[in-house]
């Protein structure tokens, strides 16, 4: 049975509803507020307006660290951007795998990235992919095991890449790892650039 797309990939995980605090949590919060008030009282300047032997210093202005740059000088995406990229890459990989599950070899080649299509001619794909998939039998289920974002991949130009490992079950194979690599193309869409099984 195919499981639905993981809900955390298409729903907002932040809940904006007000929280209901239990009595223990309220007591803890009240205690923290009392302690912080006492600490502020200890930090007040003497009433005579002097600072005693303490010399006031101005803190340096806070600055955000500059994002790290890749070899091409392009800024590395933030953690939030990378999280979005991983979710988008996983969606693209899963949608593409569904084409393979239906044995729609031609559509899977057309839906792949332009880089993939230049590296793997349609005739070679149409001959090779059935030899990989047919012995496994019909698709039963699939779970994502790992997904990773990268800016580089061997033999490919620098860019945004997500590699997803799925643990899949087929009628003739109890457990197959499917590795699907995706890349973000110039138009912002994510497409498959590589597929293998082990």
C-alpha positions, -999 to +999 in steps of 0.1 A: +000+000+000+015+033-010+016+058+019+006+093+014+032+120+009+047+128+043+026+155+059+056+175+073+066+183+037+034+201+028+020+215+060+031+243+082+048+229+113+044+261+133+011+262+152-002+297+158-029+286+182-025+299+218-009+274+242-027+261+273-003+262+302-005+237+330-002+249+366+034+237+369+044+256+338+027+288+351+045+284+384+078+280+366+072+310+344+062+331+375+094+320+393+115+330+363+099+364+362+105+370+399+141+360+395+146+383+365+130+412+384+154+406+414+184+405+390+173+438+374+171+454+409+207+444+416+219+460+384+205+495+391+229+524+395+234+539+430+209+566+440+236+593+442+240+590+404+276+578+405+288+546+390+315+541+417+347+527+402+329+512+372+337+528+338+308+525+313+316+510+280+296+509+248+290+475+234+300+470+198+270+470+174+258+435+166+263+424+131+251+393+114+278+370+101+282+372+063+269+341+046+296+317+035+303+318-002+307+289-025+336+285-049+318+306-076+312+334-051+275+326-047+263+328-011+254+296+006+217+294+013+205+298+049+194+268+069+158+279+063+164+280+026+181+247+027+151+231+045+128+244+018+152+231-009+152+197+007+114+196+008+111+207-028+138+182-039+119+154-021+087+163-038+103+163-072+120+130-065+088+114-053+067+126-082+093+114-106+095+080-089+057+077-094+063+078-132+087+049-128+062+030-107+037+033-135+064+022-160+060+055-178+096+055-189+092+082-216+075+106-193+102+100-166+129+109-191+110+140-203+104+151-166+141+148-157+165+178-158+180+191-190+214+179-177+201+144-173+186+144-208+219+155-223+238+128-204+213+099-210+198+097-245+161+087-247+169+055-265+195+044-238+170+053-210+141+034-227+164+003-230+181+005-196+155+015-171+132-015-177+162-038-170+166-021-136+130-019-125+112-049-141+131-076-121+119-059-088+083-064-097+054-040-089+058-011-065+044-018-030+056+010-007+083+036-001+097+056+028+123+084+027+153+074+047+176+104+042+177+136+023+207+160+020+213+194+004+246+201-014+260+229-037+283+206-055+281+171-070+309+152-088+308+157-125+281+184-123+281+222-123+278+240-091+242+246-080+215+235-056+212+197-052+192+174-030+198+137-029+171+115-014+174+079-003+142+059-002+137+025+013+113+008-011+094-024-013+085-042-045+067-075-050+099-093-059+123-073-037+116-069+000+139-039+005+155-017-022+173+016-016+165+040-043+188+070-046+173+100-064+193+132-070+175+164-079+187+198-089+172+233-089+172+245-125+174+281-137+136+285-137+135+275-100+119+241-106+135+209-091+141+180-115+159+147-113+195+144-124+202+109-113+187+076-102+202+044-090+192+014-068+211-008-044 
